[in-house]
Amino acid sequence: TTNVMKCFPFDFNAKLQAHVPPNLVRWQNYKNGAFTGRGVDFNEVMMSVDKAAERPKLIWNTRTKNTLLDSLLLEIKEFDEQKRLLDSKWEWDGFEVLYPTFLKEYSAEDIFIRLLLSDLEGKNQYPLHKSEVNGVMNKLFIKASC
C-alpha cells in the first residue's frame, strides 16, 4: 500500500486518521496492477483523479477532493453506526456533497461563469452544447433582472 499511499495521500491519510483500514480489495488490486475491468483502465482513472482541473463544468482541486473524501468518510461512519442498530441499506439517493468553495462561484445551469468567460476569451476548449446555451442565458437573464 505504500506506493498507493504516495499516489493518493489525501485519501490514505484521511482513512488512517479516521481508523478506516486502507487494505481494501480495490487498493490491493491497484497495488498488484490488476485494477481493470469492463474495458476501463482504472489505473488511468485513479491517476486522473489526482490531477487538478478547472473547466466551466468542473472544479476539481485539493479542496473539492478533501470535501468529497470527508463527506464519504462521514457517510460511511454514519452508515456503519446505523447498520449496528438496524439491518439497513445505504440510501444513496439521499447522499449529497455540499462544496463550500462553490458558494463563492457564480454559476448558472451548473456552469461556472468565471471559468466559462475565461474559456471564451481563450481557445474555447470546452464549448457548450446548443441546448446548454439557452439554459445558461435564461438563468443569467433571470438573475440579472431580479
N, C-alpha and C positions, 0 to 999 in steps of 0.2 A: 504493500500500500504506500510505500514511501514515494515512489515515482508519481503515483496518482495524487498524493498529497501535495507534491510540488506543482502539479498541473492545476489543481483546484484547491488552493489553500483556503479560499473563502468558504468553501464547503466543509472541508475536513476540520478546520479549526473550530468552526461553529458546532459541528457534530460532537467533537471531543469535549467542548465546553458544556454542551447540553447532555453529555453522557449517553449519546446515541452511538452504538458501535459502528465504526466505518467499514467493517468487513462484510458488507452486504454482497450478495451474489453478483450484482451488476458490476461492482467495483473489482471483485476478483476476476470476473470475465475481462474487464478492461485491462487489468494488470497482466493477464495472460494473453492479451491480444486477440481475444475471441469475442469482442464486443460488437458483433454484427448480427444482422437478422433481417429477413424480409427485404433484401436488396438495399438496405440502408447501411452506410458505413458510419456506425455510431462513434468510432474514434474521431472521425472528422467532425461529427456533430458536437461531441464533447469539447474538442479544441475550439470550435466556433463559439461555443457558449462563453468561453473565457475572453473573447475579443470584445472590445467596446464598439458600440455603433450609435450614431446619431443620424436619423433619417426622418423625413416628415411623418412617417407612420410608426417609428420605433426609436425609443431612447433606451439603450442597454449599456449601463456602466456599473461601476462598483457599487454605487448607492442602490440602483434598482436590483442588482443581483443580491445584495445583502438584505434588502427589503423582502424579496421573494423567499430567500432562504429562511429568514426569521419567521415569516408567515407560515411557511411549510413546517418548520420545526414546531412552532406553537400548535398548528393544526394536528400534527402527529401526536404531540404530547396530550392535547385535549382528547383526541380520539382514543388513545391508549387508556386514559383515565376512564373515559366513557365505556370502553369495552370491558373494563374490570367490573363495572356495576351492571351493565346490561349486555346482552348479546346483540350488538348493533352493527349496522353497516355505515360506511362513510357517506355522508350526504354531500357528494362532490359538487352538486349544482348550487349549494349554498355557500361554497367556498369562494371567497373573493379576496384579492390582494389590493390594498389601497396604497398607492405610492405617494408619499408626501411631496416628493420632488416635482410631481406633475401638477401640484396645486399652483406652482409658480409659472407654469407654462400656459399660454393662451392657446386653446385648441378649439377646433370645430370639426364635428364628424370624425373624431379620433385621429385628427391630423394636427400635428404641432405646427402652428402658423409660423413661428420663428424659423423653424427648420425648412418649411416649405418655401418661405420667401428667400432664404439664403440659397436654397437649391435652385430656385427660378432665376436668381441673379447669376448663378454659376453655369454649370453644364447641364442642368436639369436632368440629373441622373435617375431621379425617381419620379417620373411623370405620373400624374393622376389619370385614372380612367375617366372617360367622359361622364359616366354615371356619378362619379365621386365629385366632380367639379360643381355640378348643380347643388348637391347637398352642402358642400363647404360654402358656396356663395350664399345660399339661403340662410345658413346658420350665421354667417358673418353679417348679413343684412339685418337679421332679426336682432342680433346683439348690438349692432351699431345704432339701430333705431329706437332702442329702449331708453 
